[in-house]
Amino acid sequence: MTKILVLYYSLHGNTRQLARHIGRGIEQITDCEAVLRTVADISTAATSQLTTASDPIVSHDDLKQCAAMAMGSPVRFGNMAAPLKHFLDSTSAEWLSGTLISKPACVFTSSSSLHGGQETTLQSMMLPLLHHGMLIVGIPYSEPLLHTTHHGGTPYGASHVNNGTNKQLHPDEIALAQAIGRRLATTACKLNG
Ligand SMILES: Cc1cc2nc3c(=O)[nH]c(=O)nc-3n(C[C@H](O)[C@H](O)[C@H](O)COP(=O)(O)O)c2cc1C
């Protein structure tokens, strides 16, 4: 099986839902397995309400074992959330040994408002992945929904807009999240084949 890491941070579950759908897309590709992992919390007032319905905490071995990685975070003032950045800042050993070099990666995010910084957050997550030598894949415009959606889903990565309250992903967001999962898995298989 080709193991594909889906690593995310989520306080209220929106980003976790996207992670689940990316995982479903990954597993639509033959012999690909989605390995869902989250990151350890860090002490801030907001994260003290962290829900318990979560996936296992990522280990450094997960980075070694994966053939590709999808990485997601809620928008935090136009940037990735601190717990995810905190984990990334602990990956010097992987950077030194080149653990992630030439593995494909994609990014995903969730925000409360449509223009609240999804694209900057997606790009903020790409930067450390590029330093790790990963090959970033986005969503191509051959996905028809990318032309028409009024919800989440961008060429830079999958996304969800919750408009403050709506935790349910829109069908367009689900379809585009699954599409990027399939694309990541297909790319990983081609590179490993
Ligand atoms: C400290 C903080 C900063 C935030 N900054 C933004 C922001 O800049 N733009 C935005 O649209 N939403 C912002 N949000 C809202 C979250 O991004 C949004 O509710 C997201 O869907 C939460 O994802 P989660 O359920 O995975 O935690 C912020 C939330 C918090 C707690």
The ligand as a Tripos MOL2 file, in Angstrom:
@<TRIPOS>MOLECULE
LIG
   31    33     1     0     0
SMALL
NO_CHARGES

@<TRIPOS>ATOM
      1 C1         -7.4620   33.2260   16.4340 C.3       1 LIG1
      2 C2         -8.3340   33.0190   15.2350 C.ar      1 LIG1
      3 C3         -8.0620   33.7150   14.0660 C.ar      1 LIG1
      4 C4         -8.8720   33.5690   12.9500 C.ar      1 LIG1
      5 N1         -8.5860   34.2860   11.8270 N.ar      1 LIG1
      6 C5         -9.3930   34.2040   10.7550 C.ar      1 LIG1
      7 C6         -9.1210   34.9500    9.5770 C.ar      1 LIG1
      8 O1         -8.1290   35.6760    9.4750 O.2       1 LIG1
      9 N2        -10.0040   34.8440    8.5420 N.ar      1 LIG1
     10 C7        -11.1240   34.0410    8.5950 C.ar      1 LIG1
     11 O2        -11.8980   34.0040    7.6410 O.2       1 LIG1
     12 N3        -11.3720   33.2750    9.6900 N.ar      1 LIG1
     13 C8        -10.5260   33.3290   10.7580 C.ar      1 LIG1
     14 N4        -10.7770   32.5630   11.8640 N.ar      1 LIG1
     15 C9        -11.8890   31.5780   11.8160 C.3       1 LIG1
     16 C10       -11.4220   30.1660   11.4770 C.3       1 LIG1
     17 O3        -10.4490   30.1550   10.4650 O.3       1 LIG1
     18 C11       -12.6080   29.3200   10.9870 C.3       1 LIG1
     19 O4        -13.6460   29.3350   11.9410 O.3       1 LIG1
     20 C12       -12.2060   27.8990   10.6500 C.3       1 LIG1
     21 O5        -13.2070   27.3090    9.8700 O.3       1 LIG1
     22 C13       -11.9940   27.0450   11.8880 C.3       1 LIG1
     23 O6        -11.5230   25.7770   11.4940 O.3       1 LIG1
     24 P1        -11.5570   24.5270   12.4870 P.3       1 LIG1
     25 O7        -13.0180   24.1950   12.7390 O.co2     1 LIG1
     26 O8        -10.8620   23.4420   11.7500 O.co2     1 LIG1
     27 O9        -10.8540   24.9180   13.7380 O.co2     1 LIG1
     28 C14        -9.9760   32.6840   12.9920 C.ar      1 LIG1
     29 C15       -10.2280   31.9580   14.1590 C.ar      1 LIG1
     30 C16        -9.4320   32.1160   15.2710 C.ar      1 LIG1
     31 C17        -9.7240   31.3330   16.5290 C.3       1 LIG1
@<TRIPOS>BOND
     1     1     2 1
     2     2     3 ar
     3     2    30 ar
     4     3     4 ar
     5     4     5 ar
     6     4    28 ar
     7     5     6 ar
     8     6     7 ar
     9     6    13 1
    10     7     8 2
    11     7     9 ar
    12     9    10 ar
    13    10    11 2
    14    10    12 ar
    15    12    13 ar
    16    13    14 ar
    17    14    15 1
    18    14    28 ar
    19    15    16 1
    20    16    17 1
    21    16    18 1
    22    18    19 1
    23    18    20 1
    24    20    21 1
    25    20    22 1
    26    22    23 1
    27    23    24 1
    28    24    25 2
    29    24    26 1
    30    24    27 1
    31    28    29 ar
    32    29    30 ar
    33    30    31 1
@<TRIPOS>SUBSTRUCTURE
     1 LIG1         1 GROUP 0 **** ****
